[in-house]
Amino acid sequence: IALRHTMANLNPNTAETIYSEAANQLQNGEIKKVRDVVMALRYIYVDDAMFEESFAKGQISTRRKKDLVKYILVKLENQIGNTEYNYEDASATIEHILPENPGRVWEQTFSPEIQDDFIYRLGNYTLLKAGVNNKLDNETPFAKKLEYYRQSAYKLSSEYCSYDDFKPTTLQLRQERMAKAAKAVWKSAFIE
């Protein structure tokens, strides 16, 4: 519920009020079951269509919210790869397909004027083992990165990066695909 609300960029004050009311009801014994707690939070639950649309456009900076980005990526990996990684224990690192500080090699597909619009998009992130990620730098072209992605055990890298090139439209398509998987990950069993 919280991630859906956050991704939709809705007012956090509204959510805080609803969370507080639900916590009070739980503490007072007015609600006792998980289903009842979720139903108390239903007013801030973002429906599938709005969540998918918001996720497909979402940006989260790894400079400020690295743990949140890793959490999202690991949960997506578990969904698409049918795995059960714990994001705190996972040896995965966050890979920026378009680097945070892109070298000249990236200017052909992401002009300097638009790079900032894409660096922190969720579709620009993938997972790699630390040792592999350390081999890649700001000047590594996508074709070279792709060799490493295809060998990755992470489906988010091996399958969700199966493009011949990586440009703004490719990033958007990838993020839309991730958004479809995200709908299933952050779906409430109690709210239709």
Backbone as JSON Lines, residues from 0, in Angstrom:
{"i":0,"aa":"I","n":[0.84,-1.19,0.0],"ca":[0.0,0.0,0.0],"c":[0.88,1.25,0.0]}
{"i":1,"aa":"A","n":[1.9,1.24,0.85],"ca":[2.77,2.42,0.97],"c":[3.53,2.69,-0.32]}
{"i":2,"aa":"L","n":[4.07,1.65,-0.94],"ca":[4.84,1.88,-2.17],"c":[3.93,2.37,-3.3]}
{"i":3,"aa":"R","n":[2.75,1.81,-3.4],"ca":[1.81,2.28,-4.42],"c":[1.51,3.76,-4.21]}
{"i":4,"aa":"H","n":[1.28,4.14,-2.97],"ca":[0.96,5.54,-2.64],"c":[2.14,6.44,-2.97]}
{"i":5,"aa":"T","n":[3.33,6.0,-2.61],"ca":[4.55,6.78,-2.85],"c":[4.81,6.94,-4.35]}
{"i":6,"aa":"M","n":[4.7,5.84,-5.1],"ca":[4.96,5.9,-6.54],"c":[3.97,6.81,-7.26]}
{"i":7,"aa":"A","n":[2.75,6.88,-6.74],"ca":[1.73,7.74,-7.36],"c":[1.94,9.21,-6.97]}
{"i":8,"aa":"N","n":[2.94,9.45,-6.13],"ca":[3.3,10.81,-5.73],"c":[2.13,11.55,-5.07]}
{"i":9,"aa":"L","n":[1.4,10.81,-4.25],"ca":[0.26,11.39,-3.55],"c":[0.7,12.02,-2.24]}
{"i":10,"aa":"N","n":[-0.14,12.85,-1.69],"ca":[0.16,13.58,-0.47],"c":[0.44,12.63,0.7]}
{"i":11,"aa":"P","n":[1.65,12.65,1.25],"ca":[1.96,11.75,2.37],"c":[1.18,12.08,3.64]}
{"i":12,"aa":"N","n":[0.72,13.31,3.78],"ca":[-0.05,13.68,4.97],"c":[-1.35,12.89,5.05]}
{"i":13,"aa":"T","n":[-1.97,12.67,3.92],"ca":[-3.2,11.88,3.89],"c":[-2.92,10.46,4.36]}
{"i":14,"aa":"A","n":[-1.84,9.88,3.85],"ca":[-1.48,8.53,4.25],"c":[-1.17,8.45,5.74]}
{"i":15,"aa":"E","n":[-0.44,9.42,6.25],"ca":[-0.09,9.42,7.68],"c":[-1.34,9.43,8.55]}
{"i":16,"aa":"T","n":[-2.33,10.2,8.17],"ca":[-3.58,10.26,8.94],"c":[-4.27,8.89,8.94]}
{"i":17,"aa":"I","n":[-4.36,8.27,7.79],"ca":[-5.01,6.96,7.66],"c":[-4.22,5.9,8.43]}
{"i":18,"aa":"Y","n":[-2.88,5.93,8.32],"ca":[-2.04,4.98,9.06],"c":[-2.26,5.14,10.56]}
{"i":19,"aa":"S","n":[-2.3,6.37,11.02],"ca":[-2.48,6.66,12.44],"c":[-3.83,6.13,12.94]}
{"i":20,"aa":"E","n":[-4.87,6.37,12.17],"ca":[-6.2,5.87,12.55],"c":[-6.21,4.35,12.61]}
{"i":21,"aa":"A","n":[-5.6,3.7,11.64],"ca":[-5.56,2.24,11.62],"c":[-4.74,1.71,12.8]}
{"i":22,"aa":"A","n":[-3.64,2.37,13.12],"ca":[-2.81,1.95,14.26],"c":[-3.59,2.08,15.57]}
{"i":23,"aa":"N","n":[-4.32,3.16,15.71],"ca":[-5.14,3.34,16.92],"c":[-6.22,2.27,17.02]}
{"i":24,"aa":"Q","n":[-6.87,1.97,15.91],"ca":[-7.9,0.93,15.92],"c":[-7.3,-0.43,16.27]}
{"i":25,"aa":"L","n":[-6.11,-0.69,15.79],"ca":[-5.43,-1.94,16.09],"c":[-5.06,-2.0,17.56]}
{"i":26,"aa":"Q","n":[-4.5,-0.93,18.06],"ca":[-4.1,-0.87,19.47],"c":[-5.31,-0.99,20.41]}
{"i":27,"aa":"N","n":[-6.42,-0.4,20.04],"ca":[-7.63,-0.43,20.86],"c":[-8.41,-1.74,20.72]}
{"i":28,"aa":"G","n":[-7.95,-2.61,19.85],"ca":[-8.63,-3.88,19.65],"c":[-9.85,-3.81,18.76]}
{"i":29,"aa":"E","n":[-10.08,-2.67,18.14],"ca":[-11.23,-2.52,17.24],"c":[-11.05,-3.37,15.98]}
{"i":30,"aa":"I","n":[-9.82,-3.51,15.55],"ca":[-9.51,-4.39,14.43],"c":[-8.42,-5.35,14.88]}
{"i":31,"aa":"K","n":[-8.54,-6.61,14.42],"ca":[-7.62,-7.64,14.91],"c":[-6.96,-8.45,13.79]}
{"i":32,"aa":"K","n":[-7.56,-8.46,12.63],"ca":[-7.06,-9.3,11.54],"c":[-6.35,-8.44,10.5]}
{"i":33,"aa":"V","n":[-5.42,-9.07,9.81],"ca":[-4.68,-8.39,8.75],"c":[-5.65,-7.81,7.72]}
{"i":34,"aa":"R","n":[-6.64,-8.6,7.37],"ca":[-7.63,-8.14,6.39],"c":[-8.29,-6.84,6.85]}
{"i":35,"aa":"D","n":[-8.6,-6.75,8.14],"ca":[-9.25,-5.55,8.67],"c":[-8.31,-4.34,8.63]}
{"i":36,"aa":"V","n":[-7.03,-4.58,8.88],"ca":[-6.05,-3.49,8.81],"c":[-5.96,-2.99,7.37]}
{"i":37,"aa":"V","n":[-5.86,-3.91,6.44],"ca":[-5.77,-3.53,5.02],"c":[-7.02,-2.77,4.6]}
{"i":38,"aa":"M","n":[-8.17,-3.23,5.05],"ca":[-9.41,-2.54,4.69],"c":[-9.45,-1.13,5.29]}
{"i":39,"aa":"A","n":[-8.86,-0.95,6.46],"ca":[-8.79,0.39,7.05],"c":[-7.88,1.3,6.23]}
{"i":40,"aa":"L","n":[-6.94,0.71,5.51],"ca":[-6.0,1.48,4.69],"c":[-6.45,1.61,3.23]}
{"i":41,"aa":"R","n":[-7.58,1.03,2.9],"ca":[-8.03,0.99,1.5],"c":[-8.2,2.37,0.88]}
{"i":42,"aa":"Y","n":[-8.42,3.38,1.68],"ca":[-8.64,4.73,1.15],"c":[-7.38,5.32,0.52]}
{"i":43,"aa":"I","n":[-6.23,4.78,0.89],"ca":[-4.98,5.28,0.29],"c":[-4.39,4.28,-0.71]}
{"i":44,"aa":"Y","n":[-5.1,3.18,-0.93],"ca":[-4.62,2.17,-1.87],"c":[-4.78,2.69,-3.3]}
{"i":45,"aa":"V","n":[-3.7,2.69,-4.04],"ca":[-3.7,3.16,-5.43],"c":[-4.06,1.99,-6.33]}
{"i":46,"aa":"D","n":[-5.06,2.18,-7.18],"ca":[-5.51,1.09,-8.05],"c":[-4.43,0.71,-9.07]}
{"i":47,"aa":"D","n":[-4.61,-0.45,-9.68],"ca":[-3.61,-1.0,-10.61],"c":[-3.27,-0.05,-11.75]}
{"i":48,"aa":"A","n":[-4.27,0.54,-12.36],"ca":[-4.03,1.41,-13.52],"c":[-3.17,2.61,-13.14]}
{"i":49,"aa":"M","n":[-3.53,3.26,-12.05],"ca":[-2.76,4.45,-11.61],"c":[-1.35,4.05,-11.17]}
{"i":50,"aa":"F","n":[-1.24,2.91,-10.47],"ca":[0.07,2.45,-10.02],"c":[0.97,2.12,-11.2]}
{"i":51,"aa":"E","n":[0.43,1.38,-12.17],"ca":[1.24,1.0,-13.33],"c":[1.69,2.24,-14.1]}
{"i":52,"aa":"E","n":[0.79,3.18,-14.28],"ca":[1.14,4.42,-14.99],"c":[2.21,5.21,-14.22]}
{"i":53,"aa":"S","n":[2.05,5.3,-12.92],"ca":[3.02,6.03,-12.09],"c":[4.37,5.34,-12.08]}
{"i":54,"aa":"F","n":[4.36,4.02,-11.95],"ca":[5.6,3.25,-11.93],"c":[6.32,3.39,-13.27]}
{"i":55,"aa":"A","n":[5.56,3.39,-14.35],"ca":[6.15,3.48,-15.69],"c":[6.86,4.8,-15.93]}
{"i":56,"aa":"K","n":[6.57,5.8,-15.11],"ca":[7.21,7.11,-15.24],"c":[8.13,7.42,-14.06]}
{"i":57,"aa":"G","n":[8.19,6.52,-13.1],"ca":[8.85,6.79,-11.83],"c":[10.35,6.99,-11.89]}
{"i":58,"aa":"Q","n":[10.79,7.9,-11.02],"ca":[12.22,8.17,-10.81],"c":[12.49,8.13,-9.32]}
{"i":59,"aa":"I","n":[13.58,7.49,-8.95],"ca":[14.02,7.49,-7.56],"c":[15.54,7.6,-7.58]}
{"i":60,"aa":"S","n":[16.07,8.59,-6.92],"ca":[17.51,8.82,-6.92],"c":[18.22,7.8,-6.03]}
{"i":61,"aa":"T","n":[19.26,7.19,-6.58],"ca":[20.07,6.28,-5.77],"c":[20.99,7.05,-4.84]}
{"i":62,"aa":"R","n":[21.12,8.32,-5.04],"ca":[21.94,9.12,-4.12],"c":[21.23,9.31,-2.79]}
{"i":63,"aa":"R","n":[19.9,9.43,-2.84],"ca":[19.13,9.68,-1.63],"c":[18.39,8.44,-1.12]}
{"i":64,"aa":"K","n":[18.01,7.56,-2.02],"ca":[17.16,6.44,-1.62],"c":[17.65,5.12,-2.22]}
{"i":65,"aa":"K","n":[18.92,4.84,-2.01],"ca":[19.53,3.65,-2.58],"c":[18.87,2.37,-2.06]}
{"i":66,"aa":"D","n":[18.57,2.33,-0.76],"ca":[17.95,1.13,-0.19],"c":[16.57,0.88,-0.79]}
{"i":67,"aa":"L","n":[15.81,1.94,-1.01],"ca":[14.49,1.79,-1.61],"c":[14.6,1.26,-3.03]}
{"i":68,"aa":"V","n":[15.54,1.77,-3.79],"ca":[15.74,1.29,-5.17],"c":[16.11,-0.19,-5.15]}
{"i":69,"aa":"K","n":[17.03,-0.57,-4.28],"ca":[17.43,-1.98,-4.21],"c":[16.26,-2.85,-3.8]}
{"i":70,"aa":"Y","n":[15.48,-2.39,-2.83],"ca":[14.29,-3.12,-2.39],"c":[13.36,-3.37,-3.57]}
{"i":71,"aa":"I","n":[13.08,-2.33,-4.34],"ca":[12.18,-2.44,-5.49],"c":[12.74,-3.43,-6.51]}
{"i":72,"aa":"L","n":[14.03,-3.3,-6.83],"ca":[14.64,-4.17,-7.84],"c":[14.65,-5.63,-7.39]}
{"i":73,"aa":"V","n":[14.97,-5.87,-6.13],"ca":[15.0,-7.25,-5.63],"c":[13.59,-7.85,-5.62]}
{"i":74,"aa":"K","n":[12.6,-7.07,-5.23],"ca":[11.21,-7.56,-5.25],"c":[10.78,-7.88,-6.69]}
{"i":75,"aa":"L","n":[11.16,-7.03,-7.64],"ca":[10.85,-7.3,-9.04],"c":[11.57,-8.55,-9.52]}
{"i":76,"aa":"E","n":[12.83,-8.69,-9.13],"ca":[13.6,-9.88,-9.51],"c":[12.93,-11.14,-8.98]}
{"i":77,"aa":"N","n":[12.47,-11.09,-7.75],"ca":[11.78,-12.25,-7.18],"c":[10.52,-12.59,-7.98]}
{"i":78,"aa":"Q","n":[9.83,-11.58,-8.45],"ca":[8.6,-11.8,-9.22],"c":[8.92,-12.4,-10.6]}
{"i":79,"aa":"I","n":[9.84,-11.78,-11.33],"ca":[10.08,-12.24,-12.7],"c":[11.0,-13.45,-12.77]}
{"i":80,"aa":"G","n":[11.85,-13.62,-11.77],"ca":[12.79,-14.73,-11.77],"c":[12.35,-15.9,-10.92]}
{"i":81,"aa":"N","n":[11.18,-15.75,-10.27],"ca":[10.67,-16.79,-9.38],"c":[11.72,-17.18,-8.34]}
{"i":82,"aa":"T","n":[12.31,-16.16,-7.73],"ca":[13.34,-16.35,-6.71],"c":[12.84,-15.79,-5.38]}
{"i":83,"aa":"E","n":[13.64,-15.94,-4.35],"ca":[13.25,-15.44,-3.03],"c":[14.41,-14.72,-2.36]}
{"i":84,"aa":"Y","n":[15.03,-13.8,-3.06],"ca":[16.11,-13.01,-2.48],"c":[15.54,-12.06,-1.43]}
{"i":85,"aa":"N","n":[16.31,-11.85,-0.37],"ca":[15.99,-10.82,0.62],"c":[16.85,-9.62,0.25]}
{"i":86,"aa":"Y","n":[16.25,-8.48,0.07],"ca":[17.02,-7.33,-0.44],"c":[18.15,-6.94,0.5]}
{"i":87,"aa":"E","n":[18.01,-7.18,1.79],"ca":[19.08,-6.83,2.73],"c":[20.26,-7.79,2.63]}
{"i":88,"aa":"D","n":[19.97,-9.04,2.25],"ca":[21.01,-10.06,2.18],"c":[21.55,-10.26,0.76]}
{"i":89,"aa":"A","n":[20.8,-9.84,-0.21],"ca":[21.17,-10.08,-1.61],"c":[22.53,-9.46,-1.92]}
{"i":90,"aa":"S","n":[23.36,-10.23,-2.61],"ca":[24.69,-9.72,-2.98],"c":[24.61,-8.82,-4.2]}
{"i":91,"aa":"A","n":[23.43,-8.56,-4.65],"ca":[23.23,-7.72,-5.82],"c":[23.6,-6.27,-5.55]}
{"i":92,"aa":"T","n":[24.07,-5.62,-6.59],"ca":[24.31,-4.18,-6.52],"c":[23.45,-3.53,-7.6]}
{"i":93,"aa":"I","n":[23.18,-2.26,-7.42],"ca":[22.4,-1.5,-8.39],"c":[23.31,-1.06,-9.52]}
{"i":94,"aa":"E","n":[22.94,-1.43,-10.72],"ca":[23.67,-1.02,-11.91],"c":[22.84,0.03,-12.64]}
{"i":95,"aa":"H","n":[23.46,1.15,-12.94],"ca":[22.83,2.17,-13.78],"c":[23.2,1.83,-15.21]}
{"i":96,"aa":"I","n":[22.24,1.47,-16.02],"ca":[22.53,1.13,-17.41],"c":[23.13,2.36,-18.09]}
{"i":97,"aa":"L","n":[22.41,3.47,-18.06],"ca":[22.98,4.77,-18.41],"c":[23.67,5.24,-17.14]}
{"i":98,"aa":"P","n":[25.0,5.35,-17.12],"ca":[25.71,5.68,-15.88],"c":[25.26,7.0,-15.24]}
{"i":99,"aa":"E","n":[25.49,7.1,-13.93],"ca":[25.15,8.34,-13.22],"c":[25.92,9.52,-13.79]}
{"i":100,"aa":"N","n":[27.15,9.27,-14.19],"ca":[27.98,10.3,-14.82],"c":[28.41,9.77,-16.18]}
{"i":101,"aa":"P","n":[27.52,9.83,-17.16],"ca":[27.79,9.2,-18.45],"c":[29.0,9.79,-19.16]}
{"i":102,"aa":"G","n":[29.81,8.89,-19.72],"ca":[30.93,9.32,-20.54],"c":[30.46,9.69,-21.93]}
{"i":103,"aa":"R","n":[31.39,10.15,-22.75],"ca":[31.05,10.6,-24.1],"c":[30.39,9.51,-24.95]}
{"i":104,"aa":"V","n":[30.72,8.26,-24.66],"ca":[30.18,7.15,-25.43],"c":[28.64,7.11,-25.38]}
{"i":105,"aa":"W","n":[28.06,7.7,-24.36],"ca":[26.61,7.7,-24.19],"c":[25.92,8.88,-24.86]}
{"i":106,"aa":"E","n":[26.69,9.86,-25.3],"ca":[26.09,11.07,-25.88],"c":[25.36,10.81,-27.19]}
{"i":107,"aa":"Q","n":[25.7,9.74,-27.86],"ca":[25.05,9.42,-29.13],"c":[23.59,9.02,-28.92]}
{"i":108,"aa":"T","n":[23.31,8.3,-27.84],"ca":[21.93,7.85,-27.59],"c":[21.2,8.7,-26.55]}
{"i":109,"aa":"F","n":[21.94,9.29,-25.63],"ca":[21.36,10.17,-24.62],"c":[22.14,11.48,-24.64]}
{"i":110,"aa":"S","n":[21.63,12.45,-25.36],"ca":[22.34,13.73,-25.46],"c":[22.49,14.34,-24.06]}
{"i":111,"aa":"P","n":[23.55,15.1,-23.83],"ca":[23.77,15.69,-22.5],"c":[22.55,16.48,-21.98]}
{"i":112,"aa":"E","n":[21.78,17.05,-22.88],"ca":[20.61,17.85,-22.48],"c":[19.52,17.01,-21.83]}
{"i":113,"aa":"I","n":[19.45,15.73,-22.18],"ca":[18.37,14.88,-21.65],"c":[18.84,13.82,-20.65]}
{"i":114,"aa":"Q","n":[20.13,13.69,-20.47],"ca":[20.64,12.63,-19.6],"c":[20.03,12.67,-18.2]}
{"i":115,"aa":"D","n":[19.93,13.86,-17.62],"ca":[19.39,13.97,-16.25],"c":[17.95,13.49,-16.15]}
{"i":116,"aa":"D","n":[17.23,13.53,-17.25],"ca":[15.83,13.07,-17.25],"c":[15.72,11.56,-17.15]}
{"i":117,"aa":"F","n":[16.82,10.84,-17.4],"ca":[16.76,9.39,-17.47],"c":[17.61,8.65,-16.45]}
{"i":118,"aa":"I","n":[18.6,9.3,-15.87],"ca":[19.54,8.61,-14.99],"c":[18.87,7.91,-13.82]}
{"i":119,"aa":"Y","n":[17.86,8.54,-13.23],"ca":[17.22,7.96,-12.04],"c":[15.86,7.34,-12.33]}
{"i":120,"aa":"R","n":[15.58,7.09,-13.59],"ca":[14.35,6.38,-13.94],"c":[14.49,4.92,-13.52]}
{"i":121,"aa":"L","n":[13.43,4.32,-13.05],"ca":[13.49,2.92,-12.61],"c":[13.89,1.99,-13.74]}
{"i":122,"aa":"G","n":[13.54,2.32,-14.96],"ca":[13.92,1.5,-16.11],"c":[15.4,1.56,-16.44]}
{"i":123,"aa":"N","n":[16.12,2.46,-15.79],"ca":[17.56,2.57,-16.01],"c":[18.36,1.71,-15.02]}
{"i":124,"aa":"Y","n":[17.68,1.1,-14.08],"ca":[18.36,0.29,-13.06],"c":[18.22,-1.19,-13.36]}
{"i":125,"aa":"T","n":[19.27,-1.92,-13.0],"ca":[19.2,-3.37,-13.03],"c":[20.08,-3.89,-11.9]}
{"i":126,"aa":"L","n":[20.12,-5.2,-11.75],"ca":[20.93,-5.81,-10.69],"c":[22.11,-6.56,-11.3]}
{"i":127,"aa":"L","n":[23.24,-6.44,-10.64],"ca":[24.44,-7.21,-11.0],"c":[25.19,-7.58,-9.73]}
{"i":128,"aa":"K","n":[25.95,-8.64,-9.81],"ca":[26.85,-8.98,-8.7],"c":[27.91,-7.89,-8.61]}
{"i":129,"aa":"A","n":[28.37,-7.62,-7.41],"ca":[29.32,-6.53,-7.18],"c":[30.57,-6.66,-8.05]}
{"i":130,"aa":"G","n":[31.13,-7.85,-8.15],"ca":[32.34,-8.04,-8.94],"c":[32.16,-7.7,-10.4]}
{"i":131,"aa":"V","n":[31.0,-7.99,-10.92],"ca":[30.7,-7.67,-12.32],"c":[30.49,-6.17,-12.47]}
{"i":132,"aa":"N","n":[29.74,-5.6,-11.56],"ca":[29.43,-4.17,-11.63],"c":[30.71,-3.33,-11.57]}
{"i":133,"aa":"N","n":[31.69,-3.79,-10.82],"ca":[32.96,-3.07,-10.7],"c":[33.75,-3.03,-12.01]}
{"i":134,"aa":"K","n":[33.46,-3.94,-12.92],"ca":[34.15,-3.97,-14.21],"c":[33.61,-2.93,-15.19]}
{"i":135,"aa":"L","n":[32.45,-2.39,-14.88],"ca":[31.79,-1.43,-15.78],"c":[32.02,-0.02,-15.29]}
{"i":136,"aa":"D","n":[32.24,0.9,-16.22],"ca":[32.45,2.29,-15.81],"c":[31.62,3.23,-16.69]}
{"i":137,"aa":"N","n":[31.84,4.51,-16.53],"ca":[31.05,5.53,-17.23],"c":[31.26,5.53,-18.74]}
{"i":138,"aa":"E","n":[32.35,4.93,-19.19],"ca":[32.66,4.89,-20.62],"c":[32.3,3.54,-21.26]}
{"i":139,"aa":"T","n":[31.8,2.6,-20.47],"ca":[31.45,1.3,-21.03],"c":[30.21,1.43,-21.9]}
{"i":140,"aa":"P","n":[30.32,1.11,-23.19],"ca":[29.14,1.21,-24.06],"c":[28.12,0.11,-23.75]}
{"i":141,"aa":"F","n":[26.89,0.36,-24.15],"ca":[25.82,-0.6,-23.86],"c":[26.12,-1.98,-24.43]}
{"i":142,"aa":"A","n":[26.68,-2.06,-25.63],"ca":[26.97,-3.36,-26.24],"c":[27.89,-4.2,-25.35]}
{"i":143,"aa":"K","n":[28.86,-3.56,-24.72],"ca":[29.77,-4.27,-23.81],"c":[29.04,-4.66,-22.52]}
{"i":144,"aa":"K","n":[28.23,-3.74,-21.99],"ca":[27.46,-4.05,-20.78],"c":[26.53,-5.23,-21.04]}
{"i":145,"aa":"L","n":[25.96,-5.25,-22.23],"ca":[25.01,-6.29,-22.59],"c":[25.62,-7.69,-22.47]}
{"i":146,"aa":"E","n":[26.91,-7.82,-22.77],"ca":[27.6,-9.11,-22.62],"c":[27.52,-9.58,-21.18]}
{"i":147,"aa":"Y","n":[27.72,-8.67,-20.24],"ca":[27.64,-9.02,-18.82],"c":[26.2,-9.26,-18.39]}
{"i":148,"aa":"Y","n":[25.28,-8.44,-18.87],"ca":[23.87,-8.6,-18.51],"c":[23.35,-9.97,-18.92]}
{"i":149,"aa":"R","n":[23.7,-10.4,-20.12],"ca":[23.2,-11.69,-20.64],"c":[23.71,-12.87,-19.82]}
{"i":150,"aa":"Q","n":[24.84,-12.71,-19.16],"ca":[25.41,-13.79,-18.35],"c":[24.91,-13.75,-16.91]}
{"i":151,"aa":"S","n":[24.19,-12.73,-16.56],"ca":[23.74,-12.54,-15.19],"c":[22.7,-13.57,-14.77]}
{"i":152,"aa":"A","n":[22.77,-13.96,-13.51],"ca":[21.75,-14.85,-12.94],"c":[20.46,-14.09,-12.68]}
{"i":153,"aa":"Y","n":[20.55,-12.77,-12.64],"ca":[19.37,-11.94,-12.39],"c":[18.58,-11.75,-13.69]}
{"i":154,"aa":"K","n":[17.34,-12.17,-13.69],"ca":[16.48,-12.04,-14.87],"c":[16.25,-10.58,-15.23]}
{"i":155,"aa":"L","n":[16.28,-9.71,-14.23],"ca":[16.12,-8.29,-14.48],"c":[17.22,-7.78,-15.41]}
{"i":156,"aa":"S","n":[18.37,-8.44,-15.37],"ca":[19.48,-8.09,-16.27],"c":[19.49,-8.96,-17.53]}
{"i":157,"aa":"S","n":[19.4,-10.27,-17.36],"ca":[19.55,-11.17,-18.51],"c":[18.36,-11.12,-19.46]}
{"i":158,"aa":"E","n":[17.15,-10.96,-18.94],"ca":[15.96,-10.94,-19.81],"c":[15.42,-9.54,-20.04]}
{"i":159,"aa":"Y","n":[15.46,-8.71,-19.02],"ca":[14.86,-7.38,-19.14],"c":[15.81,-6.37,-19.78]}
{"i":160,"aa":"C","n":[16.99,-6.82,-20.19],"ca":[17.94,-5.95,-20.89],"c":[18.27,-6.53,-22.26]}
{"i":161,"aa":"S","n":[17.37,-7.3,-22.81],"ca":[17.66,-7.98,-24.07],"c":[17.31,-7.11,-25.28]}
{"i":162,"aa":"Y","n":[17.98,-5.98,-25.35],"ca":[17.78,-5.03,-26.45],"c":[19.09,-4.88,-27.2]}
{"i":163,"aa":"D","n":[19.01,-4.51,-28.46],"ca":[20.22,-4.31,-29.26],"c":[20.91,-2.99,-28.9]}
{"i":164,"aa":"D","n":[20.1,-2.03,-28.47],"ca":[20.66,-0.75,-28.07],"c":[19.86,-0.23,-26.87]}
{"i":165,"aa":"F","n":[20.36,0.82,-26.29],"ca":[19.68,1.38,-25.12],"c":[19.59,2.88,-25.34]}
{"i":166,"aa":"K","n":[18.39,3.34,-25.55],"ca":[18.12,4.75,-25.81],"c":[16.85,5.12,-25.04]}
{"i":167,"aa":"P","n":[16.43,6.37,-25.06],"ca":[15.25,6.77,-24.27],"c":[14.01,5.91,-24.51]}
{"i":168,"aa":"T","n":[13.73,5.57,-25.75],"ca":[12.54,4.76,-26.01],"c":[12.69,3.34,-25.46]}
{"i":169,"aa":"T","n":[13.89,2.81,-25.52],"ca":[14.15,1.48,-24.98],"c":[13.99,1.48,-23.47]}
{"i":170,"aa":"L","n":[14.55,2.5,-22.83],"ca":[14.43,2.64,-21.38],"c":[12.95,2.7,-20.99]}
{"i":171,"aa":"Q","n":[12.17,3.47,-21.73],"ca":[10.74,3.6,-21.42],"c":[10.02,2.26,-21.58]}
{"i":172,"aa":"L","n":[10.31,1.53,-22.64],"ca":[9.69,0.21,-22.84],"c":[10.06,-0.74,-21.72]}
{"i":173,"aa":"R","n":[11.31,-0.71,-21.31],"ca":[11.77,-1.56,-20.22],"c":[11.04,-1.21,-18.93]}
{"i":174,"aa":"Q","n":[10.91,0.08,-18.67],"ca":[10.24,0.5,-17.44],"c":[8.75,0.14,-17.46]}
{"i":175,"aa":"E","n":[8.12,0.22,-18.6],"ca":[6.72,-0.19,-18.71],"c":[6.57,-1.68,-18.43]}
{"i":176,"aa":"R","n":[7.53,-2.45,-18.9],"ca":[7.52,-3.9,-18.63],"c":[7.7,-4.16,-17.13]}
{"i":177,"aa":"M","n":[8.59,-3.41,-16.52],"ca":[8.8,-3.53,-15.07],"c":[7.53,-3.14,-14.31]}
{"i":178,"aa":"A","n":[6.83,-2.12,-14.8],"ca":[5.6,-1.64,-14.15],"c":[4.53,-2.73,-14.13]}
{"i":179,"aa":"K","n":[4.45,-3.5,-15.19],"ca":[3.47,-4.59,-15.24],"c":[3.79,-5.64,-14.17]}
{"i":180,"aa":"A","n":[5.08,-5.95,-14.0],"ca":[5.48,-6.9,-12.96],"c":[5.24,-6.3,-11.58]}
{"i":181,"aa":"A","n":[5.49,-5.01,-11.43],"ca":[5.31,-4.34,-10.14],"c":[3.87,-4.4,-9.66]}
{"i":182,"aa":"K","n":[2.93,-4.35,-10.58],"ca":[1.51,-4.45,-10.21],"c":[1.25,-5.72,-9.41]}
{"i":183,"aa":"A","n":[1.83,-6.82,-9.85],"ca":[1.63,-8.1,-9.17],"c":[2.37,-8.14,-7.83]}
{"i":184,"aa":"V","n":[3.56,-7.55,-7.79],"ca":[4.35,-7.56,-6.55],"c":[3.65,-6.8,-5.44]}
{"i":185,"aa":"W","n":[3.15,-5.63,-5.73],"ca":[2.56,-4.77,-4.7],"c":[1.03,-4.75,-4.81]}
{"i":186,"aa":"K","n":[0.46,-5.92,-4.94],"ca":[-0.99,-6.08,-5.04],"c":[-1.51,-6.58,-3.69]}
{"i":187,"aa":"S","n":[-2.58,-5.99,-3.22],"ca":[-3.2,-6.45,-1.99],"c":[-4.15,-7.6,-2.3]}
{"i":188,"aa":"A","n":[-4.06,-8.64,-1.5],"ca":[-4.97,-9.77,-1.67],"c":[-6.38,-9.43,-1.19]}
{"i":189,"aa":"F","n":[-6.51,-8.35,-0.45],"ca":[-7.79,-8.02,0.16],"c":[-8.55,-6.89,-0.53]}
{"i":190,"aa":"I","n":[-7.89,-6.19,-1.42],"ca":[-8.53,-5.06,-2.09],"c":[-8.62,-5.36,-3.58]}
{"i":191,"aa":"E","n":[-9.79,-5.22,-4.12],"ca":[-10.01,-5.48,-5.56],"c":[-9.58,-4.29,-6.37]}
